[in-house]
Amino acid sequence: MVSRVLGLLALCSVPLTQAFVIPHDAQALLSSDASVHTLSDVEATSDIETFTRPNWFESTLLARRLLAKSSSGVISTIFPNPPPPNSRSPASVAGLPIGLREYIADCESSLPSELSHSDNGDPTILALRVATTFKNTGAGSNLSLELDWWDHLEEAVPVYPGLPRSPAALPRVTLFGYLEPLPELSAHSAAQLEQCFLASHPDAKVWLPGASRSPHSSFWARMVVTSAYWIGGFGDVQQIGWIDIDEWKGIRPYESVGGVGDGRGWEDVRLPGEKE
């Protein structure tokens, strides 16, 4: 039994070239524990299950859809070093990173044409001046934004027959870039942006820029994405690595700009477990 388990682990660690298969007898071994899922969970239709990776453009479509469907993410910044004179942070954190979850939305398309980056995947952020994230960016820190699909574990089917659902099998992407404050908007443009952002965050109405009785001062900003690192899931069935940033920026909801990928948009794909 030990040798069979070791053999199965070795099988699972081999990278894909064209397709990855788990033989039926290996599935039976994995299914020996009553707590794990069976083949019926993935509606197996043959004696073996064949797995192939999506190509890189389809993976980028999925990454753009993940951004469009995300309402928050973990933003990582660096504490200034040396600390500013009025800093309340301990000196020991100077130069260290900190990751904090923040509200975001994919609202670039709601900006007026003279300000928009043409819906190219730069997330919109409602920044609070009092927040550590934005104090750090104000002091010159770049930032990264991590998004994931892990909250949807129960809707996704197991990747491997006989094994339980795993958050590690679900997509995540880390975006790298810098924060760009938006200039003051006209009343009409501000209303358009607010409508988009509040669709995901109705509670944020209280601290919109210029809101009366707001507990904190805030401003609109966008993260200008310069690089993106994608983990689609387990590496034998999903792509893992750096996204082509031109493809990232060229994808739109229903199509891509000329010369980008096969012309599809992020509305043409679905994340694991997502309903049609």
C-alpha positions as a Markdown table, in Angstrom:
| # | Residue | x | y | z |
|---|---|---|---|---|
| 1 | Met | 0.0 | 0.0 | 0.0 |
| 2 | Val | 2.8 | 2.4 | 0.9 |
| 3 | Ser | 4.5 | 1.9 | -2.5 |
| 4 | Arg | 1.2 | 2.5 | -4.3 |
| 5 | Val | 0.7 | 5.8 | -2.4 |
| 6 | Leu | 4.2 | 6.9 | -3.2 |
| 7 | Gly | 3.7 | 6.0 | -6.8 |
| 8 | Leu | 0.5 | 8.0 | -6.9 |
| 9 | Leu | 2.2 | 11.0 | -5.3 |
| 10 | Ala | 4.9 | 10.8 | -7.9 |
| 11 | Leu | 2.2 | 10.7 | -10.6 |
| 12 | Cys | 0.6 | 13.8 | -9.3 |
| 13 | Ser | 3.9 | 15.7 | -9.2 |
| 14 | Val | 4.7 | 15.2 | -12.9 |
| 15 | Pro | 4.1 | 18.3 | -15.0 |
| 16 | Leu | 1.7 | 18.1 | -18.0 |
| 17 | Thr | 3.0 | 18.1 | -21.5 |
| 18 | Gln | -0.3 | 17.5 | -23.3 |
| 19 | Ala | -2.7 | 15.9 | -20.9 |
| 20 | Phe | -2.8 | 14.5 | -17.3 |
| 21 | Val | -4.6 | 11.3 | -16.5 |
| 22 | Ile | -5.4 | 9.6 | -13.2 |
| 23 | Pro | -5.9 | 5.8 | -13.8 |
| 24 | His | -9.1 | 4.4 | -12.4 |
| 25 | Asp | -7.3 | 2.1 | -10.0 |
| 26 | Ala | -5.6 | 5.2 | -8.5 |
| 27 | Gln | -8.9 | 6.8 | -8.1 |
| 28 | Ala | -10.1 | 3.8 | -6.2 |
| 29 | Leu | -7.2 | 4.1 | -3.9 |
| 30 | Leu | -7.9 | 7.8 | -3.3 |
| 31 | Ser | -11.6 | 7.0 | -2.6 |
| 32 | Ser | -10.8 | 4.5 | 0.2 |
| 33 | Asp | -11.6 | 7.1 | 2.8 |
| 34 | Ala | -15.4 | 7.6 | 3.1 |
| 35 | Ser | -14.9 | 11.4 | 3.8 |
| 36 | Val | -13.6 | 12.2 | 0.3 |
| 37 | His | -15.6 | 12.7 | -2.9 |
| 38 | Thr | -16.3 | 10.1 | -5.5 |
| 39 | Leu | -16.2 | 10.0 | -9.3 |
| 40 | Ser | -19.9 | 11.0 | -9.4 |
| 41 | Asp | -19.0 | 14.4 | -8.0 |
| 42 | Val | -17.3 | 15.3 | -11.4 |
| 43 | Glu | -19.7 | 13.2 | -13.5 |
| 44 | Ala | -17.1 | 11.0 | -15.0 |
| 45 | Thr | -18.1 | 9.6 | -18.3 |
| 46 | Ser | -15.2 | 7.3 | -19.1 |
| 47 | Asp | -12.8 | 4.9 | -17.3 |
| 48 | Ile | -10.2 | 7.7 | -17.0 |
| 49 | Glu | -10.3 | 11.4 | -16.4 |
| 50 | Thr | -8.2 | 13.6 | -18.8 |
| 51 | Phe | -7.1 | 17.0 | -17.7 |
| 52 | Thr | -5.6 | 19.7 | -20.0 |
| 53 | Arg | -4.5 | 23.2 | -19.2 |
| 54 | Pro | -6.3 | 26.2 | -20.6 |
| 55 | Asn | -3.9 | 28.2 | -22.8 |
| 56 | Trp | -2.4 | 31.4 | -21.6 |
| 57 | Phe | -4.9 | 33.7 | -23.2 |
| 58 | Glu | -7.8 | 31.9 | -21.7 |
| 59 | Ser | -6.1 | 32.0 | -18.3 |
| 60 | Thr | -5.8 | 35.8 | -18.8 |
| 61 | Leu | -9.5 | 36.0 | -19.6 |
| 62 | Leu | -10.1 | 34.2 | -16.3 |
| 63 | Ala | -7.8 | 36.6 | -14.5 |
| 64 | Arg | -9.7 | 39.6 | -15.9 |
| 65 | Arg | -13.0 | 38.0 | -14.9 |
| 66 | Leu | -11.7 | 37.5 | -11.4 |
| 67 | Leu | -10.9 | 41.2 | -11.2 |
| 68 | Ala | -14.4 | 42.1 | -12.5 |
| 69 | Lys | -16.1 | 39.8 | -10.0 |
| 70 | Ser | -14.0 | 40.8 | -7.0 |
| 71 | Ser | -15.1 | 43.5 | -4.5 |
| 72 | Ser | -12.1 | 43.4 | -2.3 |
| 73 | Gly | -8.5 | 42.2 | -2.2 |
| 74 | Val | -5.4 | 42.3 | -0.1 |
| 75 | Ile | -3.2 | 45.3 | -0.9 |
| 76 | Ser | 0.4 | 45.0 | 0.2 |
| 77 | Thr | 2.6 | 48.1 | 0.7 |
| 78 | Ile | 5.9 | 48.9 | 2.4 |
| 79 | Phe | 6.3 | 51.1 | 5.5 |
| 80 | Pro | 8.5 | 54.1 | 4.8 |
| 81 | Asn | 12.1 | 53.8 | 5.9 |
| 82 | Pro | 13.0 | 55.9 | 7.8 |
| 83 | Pro | 9.6 | 56.5 | 9.4 |
| 84 | Pro | 8.2 | 60.0 | 9.0 |
| 85 | Pro | 8.6 | 62.2 | 12.2 |
| 86 | Asn | 4.8 | 62.1 | 13.0 |
| 87 | Ser | 4.5 | 58.3 | 12.5 |
| 88 | Arg | 2.7 | 56.2 | 15.1 |
| 89 | Ser | 4.1 | 53.0 | 13.8 |
| 90 | Pro | 6.9 | 51.3 | 15.7 |
| 91 | Ala | 10.4 | 51.9 | 14.2 |
| 92 | Ser | 10.8 | 48.1 | 13.9 |
| 93 | Val | 8.4 | 47.9 | 11.0 |
| 94 | Ala | 10.2 | 50.5 | 8.8 |
| 95 | Gly | 10.8 | 49.0 | 5.4 |
| 96 | Leu | 8.6 | 46.0 | 6.1 |
| 97 | Pro | 5.6 | 45.0 | 4.0 |
| 98 | Ile | 2.0 | 44.9 | 5.3 |
| 99 | Gly | -1.0 | 43.4 | 3.6 |
| 100 | Leu | -4.5 | 44.7 | 4.4 |
| 101 | Arg | -7.8 | 43.9 | 2.8 |
| 102 | Glu | -9.4 | 46.9 | 1.0 |
| 103 | Tyr | -12.5 | 47.6 | -1.1 |
| 104 | Ile | -11.9 | 47.6 | -4.9 |
| 105 | Ala | -14.1 | 47.6 | -8.0 |
| 106 | Asp | -13.6 | 47.3 | -11.7 |
| 107 | Cys | -15.0 | 50.7 | -12.6 |
| 108 | Glu | -12.6 | 52.1 | -15.1 |
| 109 | Ser | -15.2 | 52.1 | -17.8 |
| 110 | Ser | -17.4 | 54.5 | -15.8 |
| 111 | Leu | -14.8 | 57.3 | -16.0 |
| 112 | Pro | -15.1 | 60.0 | -18.6 |
| 113 | Ser | -13.1 | 59.3 | -21.8 |
| 114 | Glu | -10.4 | 61.9 | -21.0 |
| 115 | Leu | -9.6 | 60.2 | -17.7 |
| 116 | Ser | -10.3 | 56.5 | -18.6 |
| 117 | His | -7.6 | 54.0 | -19.3 |
| 118 | Ser | -10.1 | 52.4 | -21.7 |
| 119 | Asp | -11.3 | 49.6 | -19.3 |
| 120 | Asn | -7.8 | 48.0 | -19.4 |
| 121 | Gly | -7.9 | 46.3 | -16.0 |
| 122 | Asp | -6.8 | 49.0 | -13.6 |
| 123 | Pro | -8.9 | 48.6 | -10.4 |
| 124 | Thr | -10.7 | 51.5 | -8.9 |
| 125 | Ile | -10.1 | 52.2 | -5.2 |
| 126 | Leu | -11.8 | 54.4 | -2.7 |
| 127 | Ala | -8.8 | 55.4 | -0.5 |
| 128 | Leu | -9.1 | 56.6 | 3.1 |
| 129 | Arg | -6.3 | 59.0 | 4.0 |
| 130 | Val | -6.2 | 57.6 | 7.5 |
| 131 | Ala | -5.6 | 54.0 | 6.4 |
| 132 | Thr | -2.1 | 52.5 | 6.6 |
| 133 | Thr | -2.3 | 51.3 | 3.0 |
| 134 | Phe | -2.7 | 54.8 | 1.7 |
| 135 | Lys | -0.3 | 56.4 | 4.1 |
| 136 | Asn | 2.3 | 54.1 | 2.8 |
| 137 | Thr | 1.5 | 54.8 | -0.9 |
| 138 | Gly | 1.5 | 58.5 | 0.0 |
| 139 | Ala | 5.0 | 58.1 | 1.3 |
| 140 | Gly | 6.1 | 56.6 | -2.0 |
| 141 | Ser | 5.3 | 52.8 | -1.7 |
| 142 | Asn | 4.3 | 50.8 | -4.7 |
| 143 | Leu | 1.7 | 48.2 | -4.1 |
| 144 | Ser | 0.4 | 44.8 | -5.0 |
| 145 | Leu | -3.2 | 43.6 | -5.0 |
| 146 | Glu | -4.0 | 39.9 | -4.4 |
| 147 | Leu | -7.4 | 38.6 | -5.6 |
| 148 | Asp | -8.7 | 35.0 | -5.2 |
| 149 | Trp | -11.7 | 32.8 | -5.8 |
| 150 | Trp | -11.4 | 30.9 | -2.6 |
| 151 | Asp | -14.8 | 32.0 | -1.1 |
| 152 | His | -16.4 | 29.9 | -3.9 |
| 153 | Leu | -15.0 | 26.5 | -2.8 |
| 154 | Glu | -18.4 | 25.0 | -2.2 |
| 155 | Glu | -19.6 | 25.8 | -5.7 |
| 156 | Ala | -16.6 | 24.2 | -7.4 |
| 157 | Val | -16.2 | 20.5 | -8.2 |
| 158 | Pro | -13.1 | 18.6 | -7.1 |
| 159 | Val | -10.2 | 18.8 | -9.6 |
| 160 | Tyr | -9.2 | 15.2 | -9.0 |
| 161 | Pro | -11.7 | 12.4 | -8.7 |
| 162 | Gly | -11.7 | 10.9 | -5.3 |
| 163 | Leu | -10.1 | 13.9 | -3.6 |
| 164 | Pro | -11.9 | 16.6 | -1.6 |
| 165 | Arg | -12.4 | 20.1 | -2.8 |
| 166 | Ser | -9.3 | 22.3 | -2.2 |
| 167 | Pro | -9.0 | 26.1 | -2.1 |
| 168 | Ala | -5.5 | 25.6 | -3.5 |
| 169 | Ala | -7.1 | 24.4 | -6.7 |
| 170 | Leu | -9.0 | 27.7 | -7.2 |
| 171 | Pro | -7.6 | 30.7 | -9.1 |
| 172 | Arg | -5.8 | 33.7 | -7.7 |
| 173 | Val | -3.9 | 36.6 | -9.2 |
| 174 | Thr | -1.5 | 39.2 | -7.8 |
| 175 | Leu | -1.4 | 42.5 | -9.6 |
| 176 | Phe | 1.7 | 44.8 | -9.2 |
| 177 | Gly | 1.7 | 48.5 | -9.9 |
| 178 | Tyr | 1.2 | 51.9 | -8.3 |
| 179 | Leu | -1.6 | 54.1 | -7.0 |
| 180 | Glu | -2.7 | 57.0 | -9.1 |
| 181 | Pro | -5.1 | 59.5 | -7.4 |
| 182 | Leu | -7.9 | 60.6 | -9.7 |
| 183 | Pro | -8.3 | 64.4 | -10.3 |
| 184 | Glu | -11.5 | 66.1 | -9.1 |
| 185 | Leu | -14.4 | 64.9 | -11.1 |
| 186 | Ser | -17.4 | 66.8 | -12.4 |
| 187 | Ala | -20.7 | 66.1 | -10.6 |
| 188 | His | -21.9 | 63.9 | -13.5 |
| 189 | Ser | -18.6 | 61.9 | -13.7 |
| 190 | Ala | -18.5 | 61.5 | -9.9 |
| 191 | Ala | -22.1 | 60.2 | -9.9 |
| 192 | Gln | -21.2 | 57.6 | -12.6 |
| 193 | Leu | -18.2 | 56.4 | -10.6 |
| 194 | Glu | -20.2 | 56.3 | -7.4 |
| 195 | Gln | -22.9 | 54.3 | -9.0 |
| 196 | Cys | -20.4 | 51.7 | -10.2 |
| 197 | Phe | -18.5 | 51.4 | -6.9 |
| 198 | Leu | -21.6 | 51.4 | -4.6 |
| 199 | Ala | -23.1 | 48.5 | -6.6 |
| 200 | Ser | -20.4 | 46.4 | -4.9 |
| 201 | His | -20.1 | 48.5 | -1.7 |
| 202 | Pro | -23.3 | 50.2 | -0.7 |
| 203 | Asp | -22.0 | 50.8 | 2.8 |
| 204 | Ala | -19.2 | 53.0 | 1.4 |
| 205 | Lys | -21.7 | 55.7 | 0.6 |
| 206 | Val | -20.9 | 57.0 | 4.1 |
| 207 | Trp | -17.3 | 57.8 | 3.3 |
| 208 | Leu | -17.4 | 58.9 | -0.3 |
| 209 | Pro | -15.2 | 61.9 | -1.2 |
| 210 | Gly | -17.1 | 65.0 | -0.1 |
| 211 | Ala | -19.8 | 63.0 | 1.8 |
| 212 | Ser | -21.3 | 65.1 | 4.6 |
| 213 | Arg | -20.6 | 63.7 | 8.1 |
| 214 | Ser | -18.1 | 61.3 | 6.7 |
| 215 | Pro | -15.9 | 59.8 | 9.5 |
| 216 | His | -12.8 | 60.0 | 7.3 |
| 217 | Ser | -11.4 | 62.0 | 4.4 |
| 218 | Ser | -11.2 | 60.0 | 1.2 |
| 219 | Phe | -10.3 | 60.2 | -2.4 |
| 220 | Trp | -10.7 | 58.3 | -5.6 |
| 221 | Ala | -7.7 | 56.5 | -7.1 |
| 222 | Arg | -6.9 | 53.6 | -9.4 |
| 223 | Met | -4.2 | 51.0 | -9.3 |
| 224 | Val | -2.2 | 51.2 | -12.5 |
| 225 | Val | -1.3 | 47.6 | -13.2 |
| 226 | Thr | 2.3 | 47.0 | -14.5 |
| 227 | Ser | 2.6 | 43.3 | -14.0 |
| 228 | Ala | 0.4 | 40.3 | -13.0 |
| 229 | Tyr | 1.2 | 36.9 | -11.6 |
| 230 | Trp | -1.5 | 34.2 | -12.1 |
| 231 | Ile | -2.0 | 30.9 | -10.3 |
| 232 | Gly | -4.9 | 29.2 | -11.9 |
| 233 | Gly | -4.9 | 26.3 | -9.5 |
| 234 | Phe | -2.8 | 23.1 | -9.4 |
| 235 | Gly | 0.0 | 23.4 | -11.9 |
| 236 | Asp | -0.7 | 20.1 | -13.7 |
| 237 | Val | -4.1 | 21.4 | -14.9 |
| 238 | Gln | -3.8 | 25.2 | -14.8 |
| 239 | Gln | -1.3 | 27.8 | -15.9 |
| 240 | Ile | 1.0 | 29.4 | -13.3 |
| 241 | Gly | 3.3 | 32.3 | -14.1 |
| 242 | Trp | 3.4 | 35.9 | -15.4 |
| 243 | Ile | 0.6 | 37.2 | -17.6 |
| 244 | Asp | 1.3 | 39.0 | -20.8 |
| 245 | Ile | 0.5 | 42.5 | -19.7 |
| 246 | Asp | -0.5 | 43.6 | -23.2 |
| 247 | Glu | -3.2 | 40.9 | -23.2 |
| 248 | Trp | -4.3 | 41.9 | -19.7 |
| 249 | Lys | -4.8 | 45.5 | -20.8 |
| 250 | Gly | -6.4 | 44.5 | -24.2 |
| 251 | Ile | -9.3 | 42.4 | -22.8 |
| 252 | Arg | -12.7 | 43.9 | -22.6 |
| 253 | Pro | -16.0 | 42.3 | -21.3 |
| 254 | Tyr | -17.3 | 41.1 | -24.6 |
| 255 | Glu | -14.2 | 41.2 | -26.9 |
| 256 | Ser | -10.6 | 42.1 | -27.0 |
| 257 | Val | -8.9 | 44.8 | -28.9 |
| 258 | Gly | -7.5 | 44.0 | -32.3 |
| 259 | Gly | -4.6 | 41.7 | -32.3 |
| 260 | Val | -5.1 | 40.5 | -28.7 |
| 261 | Gly | -5.7 | 36.7 | -28.2 |
| 262 | Asp | -8.5 | 35.1 | -30.1 |
| 263 | Gly | -10.8 | 38.1 | -29.8 |
| 264 | Arg | -12.9 | 36.9 | -26.8 |
| 265 | Gly | -13.7 | 39.0 | -23.8 |
| 266 | Trp | -13.9 | 38.0 | -20.1 |
| 267 | Glu | -17.7 | 37.5 | -20.3 |
| 268 | Asp | -16.9 | 34.5 | -22.6 |
| 269 | Val | -15.4 | 32.4 | -19.7 |
| 270 | Arg | -16.5 | 31.3 | -16.2 |
| 271 | Leu | -14.6 | 30.8 | -13.0 |
| 272 | Pro | -14.8 | 27.4 | -11.3 |
| 273 | Gly | -18.3 | 26.7 | -10.0 |
| 274 | Glu | -19.7 | 30.0 | -11.5 |
| 275 | Lys | -23.2 | 29.8 | -13.0 |
| 276 | Glu | -23.7 | 30.5 | -16.6 |
